[in-house]
Amino acid sequence: MINRRNALKQLGLLTAGVALLPGCVKDAPKTASITLKNIHVSGSQEATLAEIAETLIPTTDIPGAKAMNAHQFVLRMIDDCQPQETQKDFEKGFAEFEEAVEKKHGKSFEELTPADRKSFLTEIDATAKAEREKDNLSSVSKFYSLVRRYTIQGFTSSEYVLTNVFHYNMIPGKFVGCVPIQDKNDVKTVMG
């Protein structure tokens, strides 16, 4: 038979154990916010990709690439529109990119200052240009080229940029069918 004292003691131990349990369990890796069929990207890699996009097109008086979800556009385009070989190059290049950042700075791309991020991407861009001239791109250069291209495409084709920056009109201007012509010279230029 359990008496009241033992029941309270066991309840206290159980409560303390439950309170300490979350600190003992290792955090589960974050998953990506979009579902991809062909490439595998973790949540932390997606966050890194968002910071790369934001470094390429930072927030100014208009929202940057991260706010426009250009990184998700990059992932979707690579997952849906690139051949399997390019998708494998992307994954390999992404892993090598993260290793290069860690090797050079001793921390992840997300932890770098904006100036360090920019200088790192500038170095990779210069390397990619040199490799492109030799027609021998490394995995990191292939990765960076794809990310840069699709980030720019995703940003410039976003609804916000098309409507608020480029002032895209579905039907440009109005049609005026009958316009009086004042001068005979104008008639010749119009008539041909």
C-alpha positions in Angstrom: 0.0 0.0 0.0 1.3 3.5 -0.9 1.1 6.1 1.7 0.8 9.8 1.1 4.5 10.6 1.8 5.8 8.0 -0.7 3.3 9.1 -3.3 4.4 12.8 -3.0 8.1 11.8 -3.1 7.6 9.7 -6.3 5.6 12.5 -7.8 8.3 15.0 -7.0 11.0 12.8 -8.6 8.9 12.2 -11.7 8.3 16.0 -12.1 12.0 16.8 -11.7 12.8 14.1 -14.3 10.3 15.5 -16.8 11.7 19.0 -16.2 15.3 17.9 -16.8 14.5 15.6 -19.8 14.4 18.4 -22.5 17.9 19.5 -21.5 19.2 15.9 -22.0 17.7 15.3 -25.4 19.7 16.5 -28.4 17.8 18.8 -30.6 16.3 17.2 -33.7 17.7 18.7 -36.9 15.4 21.2 -38.5 13.6 20.2 -41.7 13.3 22.4 -44.8 10.2 24.5 -45.0 9.3 23.2 -48.5 9.0 19.6 -49.7 11.5 18.6 -52.3 11.4 15.4 -54.4 14.9 15.1 -55.8 17.4 17.0 -53.6 17.8 16.8 -49.9 18.3 20.0 -47.9 18.1 20.4 -44.2 16.5 23.3 -42.4 19.9 24.7 -41.5 21.0 24.5 -45.1 17.9 26.3 -46.1 18.7 29.0 -43.6 22.2 29.3 -45.0 20.8 29.5 -48.5 18.5 32.3 -47.4 21.5 34.2 -46.0 23.4 33.7 -49.3 20.5 35.1 -51.2 20.2 38.1 -48.7 23.9 38.7 -49.2 23.5 38.8 -53.0 20.4 41.1 -52.8 20.3 42.8 -49.4 17.4 44.7 -48.0 17.6 48.4 -48.8 14.6 50.7 -49.3 12.9 47.6 -50.7 12.8 44.1 -49.2 15.8 41.8 -50.0 16.0 38.4 -51.5 15.4 36.7 -48.1 12.1 38.5 -47.6 11.0 37.6 -51.2 11.8 33.9 -50.4 14.2 33.8 -53.3 16.0 30.9 -51.5 12.9 28.8 -51.8 12.6 29.7 -55.5 16.3 28.5 -55.9 15.5 25.2 -54.2 12.3 24.7 -56.2 14.0 25.4 -59.6 16.9 23.1 -58.9 14.5 20.3 -57.6 12.1 20.6 -60.5 14.0 22.0 -63.5 17.6 20.7 -63.4 18.8 17.3 -64.5 19.8 14.7 -61.9 23.5 15.3 -62.5 23.1 19.1 -61.8 21.1 18.3 -58.6 23.9 16.0 -57.4 26.5 18.8 -58.2 24.3 21.2 -56.2 24.2 19.0 -53.1 28.0 18.3 -53.3 28.8 21.9 -54.0 26.6 23.0 -51.0 28.4 20.6 -48.7 31.8 21.8 -50.0 30.7 25.5 -49.7 29.8 24.9 -46.0 33.2 23.2 -45.4 35.0 26.1 -47.1 33.3 28.7 -44.9 34.1 26.6 -41.8 37.7 26.1 -42.8 38.3 29.8 -43.6 36.3 31.5 -40.8 35.9 28.8 -38.2 32.1 29.3 -38.1 29.1 28.8 -40.3 28.0 31.3 -43.0 25.0 32.4 -40.9 27.3 33.4 -38.1 29.5 35.6 -40.3 29.2 39.4 -40.3 27.6 40.9 -43.4 31.0 42.2 -44.5 32.6 38.7 -44.2 29.7 37.1 -46.1 30.1 39.6 -48.9 33.9 39.1 -49.1 33.6 35.3 -49.1 31.0 35.3 -51.9 33.1 37.8 -53.9 36.1 35.4 -53.6 33.9 32.5 -54.8 32.6 34.6 -57.7 36.1 35.5 -58.8 37.1 31.8 -58.6 34.1 30.8 -60.6 34.9 33.4 -63.3 38.5 32.1 -63.6 37.3 28.5 -63.7 34.6 29.4 -66.3 37.4 30.8 -68.6 39.2 27.5 -68.3 35.9 25.6 -68.8 36.5 23.6 -65.6 34.1 24.6 -62.8 34.5 23.1 -59.3 31.5 21.9 -57.3 31.5 25.1 -55.2 31.5 27.3 -58.3 28.7 25.3 -59.9 26.7 25.6 -56.7 27.3 29.4 -56.4 26.5 30.0 -60.1 23.2 28.2 -59.8 22.3 30.0 -56.5 23.3 33.4 -57.9 21.3 32.9 -61.2 18.1 31.6 -59.5 18.3 34.1 -56.7 18.3 37.0 -59.2 15.6 35.4 -61.3 13.4 34.6 -58.2 13.8 38.1 -56.8 13.2 40.0 -60.1 10.1 37.9 -60.9 8.6 38.2 -57.5 5.2 39.9 -57.2 6.5 42.7 -55.1 9.3 43.6 -57.4 7.2 43.4 -60.6 4.4 45.5 -59.2 6.2 48.0 -56.9 9.6 48.3 -58.5 9.1 47.7 -62.2 5.5 48.8 -62.1 4.3 46.0 -64.3 1.0 46.6 -66.0 -0.9 43.7 -67.4 -2.2 45.8 -70.2 0.2 48.6 -71.0 -1.4 51.9 -71.8 -4.7 52.5 -73.4 -5.7 52.2 -77.0 -6.6 55.4 -78.9 -8.1 54.5 -82.2 -8.7 57.9 -83.7 -6.2 60.7 -83.3 -6.4 64.0 -85.3 -3.2 64.8 -87.2 -2.3 68.4 -87.4 0.5 68.5 -90.0 0.8 66.9 -93.5 4.3 65.7 -92.6 2.8 63.8 -89.7 0.5 62.0 -92.1 3.4 60.9 -94.3 5.2 59.4 -91.4 2.1 57.7 -90.1 1.0 56.4 -93.5 4.5 55.5 -94.6 
